[in-house]
């Protein structure tokens, strides 16, 4: 089970809590985690990634093991702490300003 932490607006849209779990078969990557998340919560399709290209939306960031992995390839394997469920994969809405 992969733990995923969602921002408040996605929690509201999906009618779920802050943290959800998804099953991923095979290699655990950003792509496979997001595929599983969108399968379990179809109302989230198009909110984190664009519908057609499946690219990350500009104001969304992904964190794994405390590191921003937003600009890494979506097919890069996530850290062992995410795979084991020790740490959550975090989806964060980017905040601009200074």
C-alpha positions, 0 to 999 in steps of 0.5 A: 500500500502506498500512502498519498497525502492530498491537499485540502481542495483535492480531499474535498473533491474526492470526499476523503481524508488527508491521507489515502492509500493506493495499491500499485503493482510493479515498480512504484513511480510517480506515474503508477501512483497517480494512475492508481490514485485516479483509478480509485478516485476518478473525480481527481482525473485532470486535477493533478495531471492534464487529461491528454498529456498526463503532464503534471499541472504547473501549480502542483508539486510532488514530494517523496521522502522530503524531496521535491520530485516534481521535475523528475521523470514520471517513470523514475522509481520512488524511494524505498520509504515510499514503496514500504509505506514508511513515508507518504507520497505528497501532492502539494499545491504550489504557493507563489509569493514572497 
